[in-house]
C-alpha cells in the first residue's frame, strides 16, 4: 500500500498498513500536531485551509439544520439510551471497543 511519508514531505512510499509510526519509521523526526500546519501557513500553502466563501456557504446550509436538530432535542429531551439501542439494532451497528 502506498502511504504518505511521515514528516514534512509530500512523498509517498510503499508500506504495510502499520499505524505505529514510532515502530515503523524509526529515526524520523515527526512534526508536532500543528507544526506542519503553521509551516503551510507561513509558506502560503492553502491546501489545508477553507476559503471564506466556502465557510460562509457551509454555515448557510447547516445552520438551519442544526437549529432544527437542537429544537427537536430540546422538545423531546433528546434521545434516551433505550432509543439509541433500538436505532443501533435497526442499523445492524456493531459496537466493538476492543481496539
Buried (B, 14 or more C-beta within 10 A) or exposed (E): EEBEEBBEEEEEEEEEEEEEEEEBBEEEEEEEEEEBBEEBEEEEEEEEEEEEEEEEEEEEEEEEEEEEEEEEEEEEEEEEEEEEEEEEEEEEEEEEEEE
